[in-house]
Amino acid sequence: MLTCKQVSKALAEQDYQDMPFFKRLGLRMHVAICIVCKGYNGNVMLFQDMARAFRRYEESPPNKVPAPEKARTKWTETIKAAKQHSE
């Protein structure tokens, strides 16, 4: 089983989706079980998912319809709240 420090370091160094299957499985299991990591590292994983989805969206062909203003506002608010929470 991974320690909290190992999980935090692994998530800080790379996107968990780019990790090997068993390491990613270990991270997910630890975050699901550990009360401390569930909050912090769970949010890190969520933000990585959001960033990946946004990057995929931005890299999509230009003939696609731009994101609705409501979605852009929500993304901006979520990122600002995360920055304030981490400070």
mmCIF file as gemmi writes it, N, C-alpha and C atoms, coordinates in Angstrom:
data_model
loop_
_atom_site.group_PDB
_atom_site.id
_atom_site.type_symbol
_atom_site.label_atom_id
_atom_site.label_alt_id
_atom_site.label_comp_id
_atom_site.label_asym_id
_atom_site.label_entity_id
_atom_site.label_seq_id
_atom_site.pdbx_PDB_ins_code
_atom_site.Cartn_x
_atom_site.Cartn_y
_atom_site.Cartn_z
_atom_site.occupancy
_atom_site.B_iso_or_equiv
_atom_site.pdbx_formal_charge
_atom_site.auth_seq_id
_atom_site.auth_asym_id
_atom_site.pdbx_PDB_model_num
ATOM 1 N N . MET Axp A 1 ? 0.849 -1.182 0 1 0 ? 1 A 1
ATOM 2 C CA . MET Axp A 1 ? 0 0 0 1 0 ? 1 A 1
ATOM 3 C C . MET Axp A 1 ? 0.893 1.243 0 1 0 ? 1 A 1
ATOM 4 N N . LEU Axp A 2 ? 0.515 2.21 -0.781 1 0 ? 2 A 1
ATOM 5 C CA . LEU Axp A 2 ? 1.255 3.463 -0.861 1 0 ? 2 A 1
ATOM 6 C C . LEU Axp A 2 ? 0.984 4.34 0.358 1 0 ? 2 A 1
ATOM 7 N N . THR Axp A 3 ? 1.948 5.19 0.686 1 0 ? 3 A 1
ATOM 8 C CA . THR Axp A 3 ? 1.75 6.148 1.772 1 0 ? 3 A 1
ATOM 9 C C . THR Axp A 3 ? 1.178 7.441 1.192 1 0 ? 3 A 1
ATOM 10 N N . CYS Axp A 4 ? 0.675 8.284 2.075 1 0 ? 4 A 1
ATOM 11 C CA . CYS Axp A 4 ? 0.121 9.578 1.638 1 0 ? 4 A 1
ATOM 12 C C . CYS Axp A 4 ? 1.182 10.404 0.912 1 0 ? 4 A 1
ATOM 13 N N . LYS Axp A 5 ? 2.391 10.378 1.424 1 0 ? 5 A 1
ATOM 14 C CA . LYS Axp A 5 ? 3.48 11.144 0.827 1 0 ? 5 A 1
ATOM 15 C C . LYS Axp A 5 ? 3.786 10.635 -0.584 1 0 ? 5 A 1
ATOM 16 N N . GLN Axp A 6 ? 3.799 9.32 -0.768 1 0 ? 6 A 1
ATOM 17 C CA . GLN Axp A 6 ? 4.062 8.751 -2.084 1 0 ? 6 A 1
ATOM 18 C C . GLN Axp A 6 ? 2.953 9.113 -3.076 1 0 ? 6 A 1
ATOM 19 N N . VAL Axp A 7 ? 1.725 9.093 -2.617 1 0 ? 7 A 1
ATOM 20 C CA . VAL Axp A 7 ? 0.591 9.436 -3.483 1 0 ? 7 A 1
ATOM 21 C C . VAL Axp A 7 ? 0.682 10.897 -3.906 1 0 ? 7 A 1
ATOM 22 N N . SER Axp A 8 ? 0.922 11.786 -2.954 1 0 ? 8 A 1
ATOM 23 C CA . SER Axp A 8 ? 1.025 13.214 -3.268 1 0 ? 8 A 1
ATOM 24 C C . SER Axp A 8 ? 2.17 13.485 -4.234 1 0 ? 8 A 1
ATOM 25 N N . LYS Axp A 9 ? 3.311 12.849 -4.005 1 0 ? 9 A 1
ATOM 26 C CA . LYS Axp A 9 ? 4.471 13.055 -4.874 1 0 ? 9 A 1
ATOM 27 C C . LYS Axp A 9 ? 4.182 12.546 -6.288 1 0 ? 9 A 1
ATOM 28 N N . ALA Axp A 10 ? 3.582 11.367 -6.384 1 0 ? 10 A 1
ATOM 29 C CA . ALA Axp A 10 ? 3.271 10.804 -7.707 1 0 ? 10 A 1
ATOM 30 C C . ALA Axp A 10 ? 2.304 11.699 -8.47 1 0 ? 10 A 1
ATOM 31 N N . LEU Axp A 11 ? 1.281 12.22 -7.787 1 0 ? 11 A 1
ATOM 32 C CA . LEU Axp A 11 ? 0.307 13.087 -8.458 1 0 ? 11 A 1
ATOM 33 C C . LEU Axp A 11 ? 0.914 14.431 -8.837 1 0 ? 11 A 1
ATOM 34 N N . ALA Axp A 12 ? 1.877 14.902 -8.056 1 0 ? 12 A 1
ATOM 35 C CA . ALA Axp A 12 ? 2.526 16.173 -8.38 1 0 ? 12 A 1
ATOM 36 C C . ALA Axp A 12 ? 3.459 16.034 -9.575 1 0 ? 12 A 1
ATOM 37 N N . GLU Axp A 13 ? 4.033 14.847 -9.752 1 0 ? 13 A 1
ATOM 38 C CA . GLU Axp A 13 ? 5.008 14.65 -10.82 1 0 ? 13 A 1
ATOM 39 C C . GLU Axp A 13 ? 4.383 14.379 -12.192 1 0 ? 13 A 1
ATOM 40 N N . GLN Axp A 14 ? 3.227 13.698 -12.209 1 0 ? 14 A 1
ATOM 41 C CA . GLN Axp A 14 ? 2.622 13.402 -13.51 1 0 ? 14 A 1
ATOM 42 C C . GLN Axp A 14 ? 1.131 13.133 -13.363 1 0 ? 14 A 1
ATOM 43 N N . ASP Axp A 15 ? 0.454 13.209 -14.489 1 0 ? 15 A 1
ATOM 44 C CA . ASP Axp A 15 ? -0.975 12.931 -14.546 1 0 ? 15 A 1
ATOM 45 C C . ASP Axp A 15 ? -1.194 11.456 -14.235 1 0 ? 15 A 1
ATOM 46 N N . TYR Axp A 16 ? -2.134 11.156 -13.361 1 0 ? 16 A 1
ATOM 47 C CA . TYR Axp A 16 ? -2.331 9.769 -12.956 1 0 ? 16 A 1
ATOM 48 C C . TYR Axp A 16 ? -2.796 8.888 -14.109 1 0 ? 16 A 1
ATOM 49 N N . GLN Axp A 17 ? -3.41 9.448 -15.145 1 0 ? 17 A 1
ATOM 50 C CA . GLN Axp A 17 ? -3.836 8.65 -16.288 1 0 ? 17 A 1
ATOM 51 C C . GLN Axp A 17 ? -2.65 8.166 -17.121 1 0 ? 17 A 1
ATOM 52 N N . ASP Axp A 18 ? -1.508 8.835 -17.003 1 0 ? 18 A 1
ATOM 53 C CA . ASP Axp A 18 ? -0.314 8.44 -17.75 1 0 ? 18 A 1
ATOM 54 C C . ASP Axp A 18 ? 0.514 7.395 -17.01 1 0 ? 18 A 1
ATOM 55 N N . MET Axp A 19 ? 0.124 7.045 -15.805 1 0 ? 19 A 1
ATOM 56 C CA . MET Axp A 19 ? 0.863 6.07 -15.001 1 0 ? 19 A 1
ATOM 57 C C . MET Axp A 19 ? 0.496 4.649 -15.433 1 0 ? 19 A 1
ATOM 58 N N . PRO Axp A 20 ? 1.383 3.698 -15.117 1 0 ? 20 A 1
ATOM 59 C CA . PRO Axp A 20 ? 1.055 2.298 -15.393 1 0 ? 20 A 1
ATOM 60 C C . PRO Axp A 20 ? -0.204 1.871 -14.635 1 0 ? 20 A 1
ATOM 61 N N . PHE Axp A 21 ? -0.887 0.869 -15.153 1 0 ? 21 A 1
ATOM 62 C CA . PHE Axp A 21 ? -2.174 0.442 -14.603 1 0 ? 21 A 1
ATOM 63 C C . PHE Axp A 21 ? -2.118 0.149 -13.112 1 0 ? 21 A 1
ATOM 64 N N . PHE Axp A 22 ? -1.149 -0.646 -12.656 1 0 ? 22 A 1
ATOM 65 C CA . PHE Axp A 22 ? -1.122 -1.042 -11.252 1 0 ? 22 A 1
ATOM 66 C C . PHE Axp A 22 ? -0.782 0.117 -10.316 1 0 ? 22 A 1
ATOM 67 N N . LYS Axp A 23 ? 0.046 1.04 -10.777 1 0 ? 23 A 1
ATOM 68 C CA . LYS Axp A 23 ? 0.332 2.218 -9.957 1 0 ? 23 A 1
ATOM 69 C C . LYS Axp A 23 ? -0.914 3.091 -9.843 1 0 ? 23 A 1
ATOM 70 N N . ARG Axp A 24 ? -1.606 3.262 -10.962 1 0 ? 24 A 1
ATOM 71 C CA . ARG Axp A 24 ? -2.852 4.041 -10.97 1 0 ? 24 A 1
ATOM 72 C C . ARG Axp A 24 ? -3.898 3.379 -10.07 1 0 ? 24 A 1
ATOM 73 N N . LEU Axp A 25 ? -3.973 2.064 -10.11 1 0 ? 25 A 1
ATOM 74 C CA . LEU Axp A 25 ? -4.894 1.33 -9.256 1 0 ? 25 A 1
ATOM 75 C C . LEU Axp A 25 ? -4.555 1.543 -7.781 1 0 ? 25 A 1
ATOM 76 N N . GLY Axp A 26 ? -3.268 1.49 -7.457 1 0 ? 26 A 1
ATOM 77 C CA . GLY Axp A 26 ? -2.836 1.735 -6.076 1 0 ? 26 A 1
ATOM 78 C C . GLY Axp A 26 ? -3.187 3.134 -5.606 1 0 ? 26 A 1
ATOM 79 N N . LEU Axp A 27 ? -3.002 4.123 -6.47 1 0 ? 27 A 1
ATOM 80 C CA . LEU Axp A 27 ? -3.356 5.501 -6.127 1 0 ? 27 A 1
ATOM 81 C C . LEU Axp A 27 ? -4.852 5.63 -5.852 1 0 ? 27 A 1
ATOM 82 N N . ARG Axp A 28 ? -5.639 5.066 -6.748 1 0 ? 28 A 1
ATOM 83 C CA . ARG Axp A 28 ? -7.104 5.149 -6.586 1 0 ? 28 A 1
ATOM 84 C C . ARG Axp A 28 ? -7.562 4.449 -5.307 1 0 ? 28 A 1
ATOM 85 N N . MET Axp A 29 ? -6.967 3.291 -5.01 1 0 ? 29 A 1
ATOM 86 C CA . MET Axp A 29 ? -7.336 2.572 -3.79 1 0 ? 29 A 1
ATOM 87 C C . MET Axp A 29 ? -6.97 3.378 -2.548 1 0 ? 29 A 1
ATOM 88 N N . HIS Axp A 30 ? -5.777 3.952 -2.543 1 0 ? 30 A 1
ATOM 89 C CA . HIS Axp A 30 ? -5.346 4.742 -1.392 1 0 ? 30 A 1
ATOM 90 C C . HIS Axp A 30 ? -6.256 5.944 -1.18 1 0 ? 30 A 1
ATOM 91 N N . VAL Axp A 31 ? -6.55 6.658 -2.262 1 0 ? 31 A 1
ATOM 92 C CA . VAL Axp A 31 ? -7.402 7.846 -2.159 1 0 ? 31 A 1
ATOM 93 C C . VAL Axp A 31 ? -8.813 7.466 -1.708 1 0 ? 31 A 1
ATOM 94 N N . ALA Axp A 32 ? -9.293 6.317 -2.13 1 0 ? 32 A 1
ATOM 95 C CA . ALA Axp A 32 ? -10.633 5.876 -1.731 1 0 ? 32 A 1
ATOM 96 C C . ALA Axp A 32 ? -10.692 5.504 -0.246 1 0 ? 32 A 1
ATOM 97 N N . ILE Axp A 33 ? -9.592 4.986 0.291 1 0 ? 33 A 1
ATOM 98 C CA . ILE Axp A 33 ? -9.573 4.509 1.675 1 0 ? 33 A 1
ATOM 99 C C . ILE Axp A 33 ? -9.128 5.577 2.666 1 0 ? 33 A 1
ATOM 100 N N . CYS Axp A 34 ? -8.131 6.36 2.315 1 0 ? 34 A 1
ATOM 101 C CA . CYS Axp A 34 ? -7.513 7.323 3.237 1 0 ? 34 A 1
ATOM 102 C C . CYS Axp A 34 ? -8.376 8.58 3.383 1 0 ? 34 A 1
ATOM 103 N N . ILE Axp A 35 ? -8.728 8.895 4.602 1 0 ? 35 A 1
ATOM 104 C CA . ILE Axp A 35 ? -9.567 10.07 4.869 1 0 ? 35 A 1
ATOM 105 C C . ILE Axp A 35 ? -8.832 11.362 4.511 1 0 ? 35 A 1
ATOM 106 N N . VAL Axp A 36 ? -7.553 11.422 4.822 1 0 ? 36 A 1
ATOM 107 C CA . VAL Axp A 36 ? -6.765 12.631 4.546 1 0 ? 36 A 1
ATOM 108 C C . VAL Axp A 36 ? -6.628 12.854 3.039 1 0 ? 36 A 1
ATOM 109 N N . CYS Axp A 37 ? -6.274 11.805 2.329 1 0 ? 37 A 1
ATOM 110 C CA . CYS Axp A 37 ? -6.04 11.927 0.888 1 0 ? 37 A 1
ATOM 111 C C . CYS Axp A 37 ? -7.321 12.088 0.089 1 0 ? 37 A 1
ATOM 112 N N . LYS Axp A 38 ? -8.424 11.608 0.641 1 0 ? 38 A 1
ATOM 113 C CA . LYS Axp A 38 ? -9.689 11.689 -0.086 1 0 ? 38 A 1
ATOM 114 C C . LYS Axp A 38 ? -9.999 13.14 -0.442 1 0 ? 38 A 1
ATOM 115 N N . GLY Axp A 39 ? -9.735 14.053 0.474 1 0 ? 39 A 1
ATOM 116 C CA . GLY Axp A 39 ? -10.002 15.469 0.215 1 0 ? 39 A 1
ATOM 117 C C . GLY Axp A 39 ? -8.99 16.078 -0.732 1 0 ? 39 A 1
ATOM 118 N N . TYR Axp A 40 ? -7.719 16.069 -0.33 1 0 ? 40 A 1
ATOM 119 C CA . TYR Axp A 40 ? -6.703 16.772 -1.107 1 0 ? 40 A 1
ATOM 120 C C . TYR Axp A 40 ? -6.377 16.062 -2.417 1 0 ? 40 A 1
ATOM 121 N N . ASN Axp A 41 ? -5.902 14.828 -2.336 1 0 ? 41 A 1
ATOM 122 C CA . ASN Axp A 41 ? -5.482 14.126 -3.549 1 0 ? 41 A 1
ATOM 123 C C . ASN Axp A 41 ? -6.667 13.774 -4.442 1 0 ? 41 A 1
ATOM 124 N N . GLY Axp A 42 ? -7.836 13.61 -3.85 1 0 ? 42 A 1
ATOM 125 C CA . GLY Axp A 42 ? -9.031 13.416 -4.661 1 0 ? 42 A 1
ATOM 126 C C . GLY Axp A 42 ? -9.301 14.627 -5.533 1 0 ? 42 A 1
ATOM 127 N N . ASN Axp A 43 ? -9.106 15.817 -4.954 1 0 ? 43 A 1
ATOM 128 C CA . ASN Axp A 43 ? -9.277 17.048 -5.728 1 0 ? 43 A 1
ATOM 129 C C . ASN Axp A 43 ? -8.193 17.192 -6.794 1 0 ? 43 A 1
ATOM 130 N N . VAL Axp A 44 ? -6.962 16.799 -6.467 1 0 ? 44 A 1
ATOM 131 C CA . VAL Axp A 44 ? -5.884 16.854 -7.46 1 0 ? 44 A 1
ATOM 132 C C . VAL Axp A 44 ? -6.252 15.985 -8.665 1 0 ? 44 A 1
ATOM 133 N N . MET Axp A 45 ? -6.76 14.786 -8.394 1 0 ? 45 A 1
ATOM 134 C CA . MET Axp A 45 ? -7.15 13.891 -9.485 1 0 ? 45 A 1
ATOM 135 C C . MET Axp A 45 ? -8.32 14.478 -10.278 1 0 ? 45 A 1
ATOM 136 N N . LEU Axp A 46 ? -9.263 15.093 -9.588 1 0 ? 46 A 1
ATOM 137 C CA . LEU Axp A 46 ? -10.396 15.732 -10.263 1 0 ? 46 A 1
ATOM 138 C C . LEU Axp A 46 ? -9.922 16.873 -11.166 1 0 ? 46 A 1
ATOM 139 N N . PHE Axp A 47 ? -9.009 17.697 -10.68 1 0 ? 47 A 1
ATOM 140 C CA . PHE Axp A 47 ? -8.499 18.813 -11.479 1 0 ? 47 A 1
ATOM 141 C C . PHE Axp A 47 ? -7.681 18.312 -12.665 1 0 ? 47 A 1
ATOM 142 N N . GLN Axp A 48 ? -6.965 17.196 -12.492 1 0 ? 48 A 1
ATOM 143 C CA . GLN Axp A 48 ? -6.25 16.611 -13.624 1 0 ? 48 A 1
ATOM 144 C C . GLN Axp A 48 ? -7.24 16.148 -14.686 1 0 ? 48 A 1
ATOM 145 N N . ASP Axp A 49 ? -8.343 15.55 -14.243 1 0 ? 49 A 1
ATOM 146 C CA . ASP Axp A 49 ? -9.386 15.124 -15.187 1 0 ? 49 A 1
ATOM 147 C C . ASP Axp A 49 ? -9.976 16.334 -15.92 1 0 ? 49 A 1
ATOM 148 N N . MET Axp A 50 ? -10.247 17.405 -15.166 1 0 ? 50 A 1
ATOM 149 C CA . MET Axp A 50 ? -10.813 18.614 -15.776 1 0 ? 50 A 1
ATOM 150 C C . MET Axp A 50 ? -9.842 19.23 -16.77 1 0 ? 50 A 1
ATOM 151 N N . ALA Axp A 51 ? -8.569 19.299 -16.403 1 0 ? 51 A 1
ATOM 152 C CA . ALA Axp A 51 ? -7.564 19.884 -17.292 1 0 ? 51 A 1
ATOM 153 C C . ALA Axp A 51 ? -7.419 19.053 -18.559 1 0 ? 51 A 1
ATOM 154 N N . ARG Axp A 52 ? -7.452 17.73 -18.409 1 0 ? 52 A 1
ATOM 155 C CA . ARG Axp A 52 ? -7.353 16.846 -19.561 1 0 ? 52 A 1
ATOM 156 C C . ARG Axp A 52 ? -8.544 17.042 -20.497 1 0 ? 52 A 1
ATOM 157 N N . ALA Axp A 53 ? -9.741 17.138 -19.93 1 0 ? 53 A 1
ATOM 158 C CA . ALA Axp A 53 ? -10.946 17.341 -20.742 1 0 ? 53 A 1
ATOM 159 C C . ALA Axp A 53 ? -10.907 18.694 -21.445 1 0 ? 53 A 1
ATOM 160 N N . PHE Axp A 54 ? -10.464 19.72 -20.748 1 0 ? 54 A 1
ATOM 161 C CA . PHE Axp A 54 ? -10.377 21.053 -21.35 1 0 ? 54 A 1
ATOM 162 C C . PHE Axp A 54 ? -9.334 21.068 -22.464 1 0 ? 54 A 1
ATOM 163 N N . ARG Axp A 55 ? -8.198 20.408 -22.217 1 0 ? 55 A 1
ATOM 164 C CA . ARG Axp A 55 ? -7.144 20.346 -23.236 1 0 ? 55 A 1
ATOM 165 C C . ARG Axp A 55 ? -7.651 19.62 -24.485 1 0 ? 55 A 1
ATOM 166 N N . ARG Axp A 56 ? -8.371 18.503 -24.29 1 0 ? 56 A 1
ATOM 167 C CA . ARG Axp A 56 ? -8.947 17.779 -25.433 1 0 ? 56 A 1
ATOM 168 C C . ARG Axp A 56 ? -9.913 18.67 -26.192 1 0 ? 56 A 1
ATOM 169 N N . TYR Axp A 57 ? -10.702 19.424 -25.449 1 0 ? 57 A 1
ATOM 170 C CA . TYR Axp A 57 ? -11.671 20.315 -26.078 1 0 ? 57 A 1
ATOM 171 C C . TYR Axp A 57 ? -10.961 21.401 -26.887 1 0 ? 57 A 1
ATOM 172 N N . GLU Axp A 58 ? -9.938 22.002 -26.296 1 0 ? 58 A 1
ATOM 173 C CA . GLU Axp A 58 ? -9.224 23.086 -26.974 1 0 ? 58 A 1
ATOM 174 C C . GLU Axp A 58 ? -8.452 22.588 -28.193 1 0 ? 58 A 1
ATOM 175 N N . GLU Axp A 59 ? -8.014 21.334 -28.157 1 0 ? 59 A 1
ATOM 176 C CA . GLU Axp A 59 ? -7.254 20.782 -29.278 1 0 ? 59 A 1
ATOM 177 C C . GLU Axp A 59 ? -8.151 20.197 -30.357 1 0 ? 59 A 1
ATOM 178 N N . SER Axp A 60 ? -9.449 20.23 -30.148 1 0 ? 60 A 1
ATOM 179 C CA . SER Axp A 60 ? -10.367 19.673 -31.131 1 0 ? 60 A 1
ATOM 180 C C . SER Axp A 60 ? -10.366 20.552 -32.386 1 0 ? 60 A 1
ATOM 181 N N . PRO Axp A 61 ? -10.819 20.008 -33.496 1 0 ? 61 A 1
ATOM 182 C CA . PRO Axp A 61 ? -10.829 20.774 -34.746 1 0 ? 61 A 1
ATOM 183 C C . PRO Axp A 61 ? -11.582 22.106 -34.598 1 0 ? 61 A 1
ATOM 184 N N . PRO Axp A 62 ? -11.127 23.134 -35.304 1 0 ? 62 A 1
ATOM 185 C CA . PRO Axp A 62 ? -11.732 24.46 -35.159 1 0 ? 62 A 1
ATOM 186 C C . PRO Axp A 62 ? -13.165 24.563 -35.668 1 0 ? 62 A 1
ATOM 187 N N . ASN Axp A 63 ? -13.633 23.579 -36.412 1 0 ? 63 A 1
ATOM 188 C CA . ASN Axp A 63 ? -15.004 23.667 -36.916 1 0 ? 63 A 1
ATOM 189 C C . ASN Axp A 63 ? -16.035 23.305 -35.843 1 0 ? 63 A 1
ATOM 190 N N . LYS Axp A 64 ? -15.573 22.944 -34.663 1 0 ? 64 A 1
ATOM 191 C CA . LYS Axp A 64 ? -16.495 22.63 -33.575 1 0 ? 64 A 1
ATOM 192 C C . LYS Axp A 64 ? -17.037 23.924 -32.969 1 0 ? 64 A 1
ATOM 193 N N . VAL Axp A 65 ? -18.177 23.815 -32.365 1 0 ? 65 A 1
ATOM 194 C CA . VAL Axp A 65 ? -18.818 24.956 -31.719 1 0 ? 65 A 1
ATOM 195 C C . VAL Axp A 65 ? -18.069 25.265 -30.419 1 0 ? 65 A 1
ATOM 196 N N . PRO Axp A 66 ? -17.788 26.538 -30.119 1 0 ? 66 A 1
ATOM 197 C CA . PRO Axp A 66 ? -17.092 26.871 -28.874 1 0 ? 66 A 1
ATOM 198 C C . PRO Axp A 66 ? -17.925 26.501 -27.653 1 0 ? 66 A 1
ATOM 199 N N . ALA Axp A 67 ? -17.245 26.35 -26.534 1 0 ? 67 A 1
ATOM 200 C CA . ALA Axp A 67 ? -17.931 25.997 -25.291 1 0 ? 67 A 1
ATOM 201 C C . ALA Axp A 67 ? -18.932 27.086 -24.93 1 0 ? 67 A 1
ATOM 202 N N . PRO Axp A 68 ? -20.07 26.706 -24.369 1 0 ? 68 A 1
ATOM 203 C CA . PRO Axp A 68 ? -21.047 27.697 -23.947 1 0 ? 68 A 1
ATOM 204 C C . PRO Axp A 68 ? -20.469 28.603 -22.86 1 0 ? 68 A 1
ATOM 205 N N . GLU Axp A 69 ? -20.948 29.811 -22.819 1 0 ? 69 A 1
ATOM 206 C CA . GLU Axp A 69 ? -20.455 30.779 -21.84 1 0 ? 69 A 1
ATOM 207 C C . GLU Axp A 69 ? -20.66 30.267 -20.417 1 0 ? 69 A 1
ATOM 208 N N . LYS Axp A 70 ? -21.758 29.577 -20.174 1 0 ? 70 A 1
ATOM 209 C CA . LYS Axp A 70 ? -22.037 29.033 -18.845 1 0 ? 70 A 1
ATOM 210 C C . LYS Axp A 70 ? -20.947 28.039 -18.421 1 0 ? 70 A 1
ATOM 211 N N . ALA Axp A 71 ? -20.501 27.195 -19.345 1 0 ? 71 A 1
ATOM 212 C CA . ALA Axp A 71 ? -19.449 26.221 -19.043 1 0 ? 71 A 1
ATOM 213 C C . ALA Axp A 71 ? -18.128 26.928 -18.777 1 0 ? 71 A 1
ATOM 214 N N . ARG Axp A 72 ? -17.802 27.917 -19.6 1 0 ? 72 A 1
ATOM 215 C CA . ARG Axp A 72 ? -16.556 28.67 -19.389 1 0 ? 72 A 1
ATOM 216 C C . ARG Axp A 72 ? -16.555 29.372 -18.032 1 0 ? 72 A 1
ATOM 217 N N . THR Axp A 73 ? -17.704 29.942 -17.663 1 0 ? 73 A 1
ATOM 218 C CA . THR Axp A 73 ? -17.817 30.612 -16.362 1 0 ? 73 A 1
ATOM 219 C C . THR Axp A 73 ? -17.623 29.613 -15.232 1 0 ? 73 A 1
ATOM 220 N N . LYS Axp A 74 ? -18.226 28.44 -15.344 1 0 ? 74 A 1
ATOM 221 C CA . LYS Axp A 74 ? -18.103 27.404 -14.32 1 0 ? 74 A 1
ATOM 222 C C . LYS Axp A 74 ? -16.657 26.943 -14.192 1 0 ? 74 A 1
ATOM 223 N N . TRP Axp A 75 ? -15.962 26.742 -15.319 1 0 ? 75 A 1
ATOM 224 C CA . TRP Axp A 75 ? -14.554 26.337 -15.282 1 0 ? 75 A 1
ATOM 225 C C . TRP Axp A 75 ? -13.724 27.395 -14.582 1 0 ? 75 A 1
ATOM 226 N N . THR Axp A 76 ? -13.957 28.656 -14.93 1 0 ? 76 A 1
ATOM 227 C CA . THR Axp A 76 ? -13.201 29.744 -14.329 1 0 ? 76 A 1
ATOM 228 C C . THR Axp A 76 ? -13.439 29.815 -12.826 1 0 ? 76 A 1
ATOM 229 N N . GLU Axp A 77 ? -14.687 29.708 -12.397 1 0 ? 77 A 1
ATOM 230 C CA . GLU Axp A 77 ? -15.012 29.754 -10.973 1 0 ? 77 A 1
ATOM 231 C C . GLU Axp A 77 ? -14.377 28.591 -10.219 1 0 ? 77 A 1
ATOM 232 N N . THR Axp A 78 ? -14.406 27.416 -10.803 1 0 ? 78 A 1
ATOM 233 C CA . THR Axp A 78 ? -13.824 26.237 -10.163 1 0 ? 78 A 1
ATOM 234 C C . THR Axp A 78 ? -12.32 26.391 -9.993 1 0 ? 78 A 1
ATOM 235 N N . ILE Axp A 79 ? -11.655 26.901 -11.008 1 0 ? 79 A 1
ATOM 236 C CA . ILE Axp A 79 ? -10.206 27.095 -10.929 1 0 ? 79 A 1
ATOM 237 C C . ILE Axp A 79 ? -9.863 28.163 -9.897 1 0 ? 79 A 1
ATOM 238 N N . LYS Axp A 80 ? -10.605 29.265 -9.864 1 0 ? 80 A 1
ATOM 239 C CA . LYS Axp A 80 ? -10.36 30.312 -8.871 1 0 ? 80 A 1
ATOM 240 C C . LYS Axp A 80 ? -10.576 29.79 -7.461 1 0 ? 80 A 1
ATOM 241 N N . ALA Axp A 81 ? -11.637 29.007 -7.255 1 0 ? 81 A 1
ATOM 242 C CA . ALA Axp A 81 ? -11.92 28.448 -5.923 1 0 ? 81 A 1
ATOM 243 C C . ALA Axp A 81 ? -10.811 27.503 -5.501 1 0 ? 81 A 1
ATOM 244 N N . ALA Axp A 82 ? -10.295 26.724 -6.435 1 0 ? 82 A 1
ATOM 245 C CA . ALA Axp A 82 ? -9.207 25.799 -6.109 1 0 ? 82 A 1
ATOM 246 C C . ALA Axp A 82 ? -7.944 26.553 -5.726 1 0 ? 82 A 1
ATOM 247 N N . LYS Axp A 83 ? -7.651 27.628 -6.432 1 0 ? 83 A 1
ATOM 248 C CA . LYS Axp A 83 ? -6.472 28.434 -6.115 1 0 ? 83 A 1
ATOM 249 C C . LYS Axp A 83 ? -6.597 29.054 -4.733 1 0 ? 83 A 1
ATOM 250 N N . GLN Axp A 84 ? -7.77 29.587 -4.401 1 0 ? 84 A 1
ATOM 251 C CA . GLN Axp A 84 ? -7.985 30.19 -3.093 1 0 ? 84 A 1
ATOM 252 C C . GLN Axp A 84 ? -7.902 29.149 -1.993 1 0 ? 84 A 1
ATOM 253 N N . HIS Axp A 85 ? -8.411 27.968 -2.254 1 0 ? 85 A 1
ATOM 254 C CA . HIS Axp A 85 ? -8.413 26.891 -1.256 1 0 ? 85 A 1
ATOM 255 C C . HIS Axp A 85 ? -6.991 26.407 -0.987 1 0 ? 85 A 1
ATOM 256 N N . SER Axp A 86 ? -6.133 26.414 -2.019 1 0 ? 86 A 1
ATOM 257 C CA . SER Axp A 86 ? -4.767 25.906 -1.853 1 0 ? 86 A 1
ATOM 258 C C . SER Axp A 86 ? -3.851 26.921 -1.185 1 0 ? 86 A 1
ATOM 259 N N . GLU Axp A 87 ? -4.248 28.178 -1.146 1 0 ? 87 A 1
ATOM 260 C CA . GLU Axp A 87 ? -3.379 29.214 -0.55 1 0 ? 87 A 1
ATOM 261 C C . GLU Axp A 87 ? -3.494 29.27 0.929 1 0 ? 87 A 1
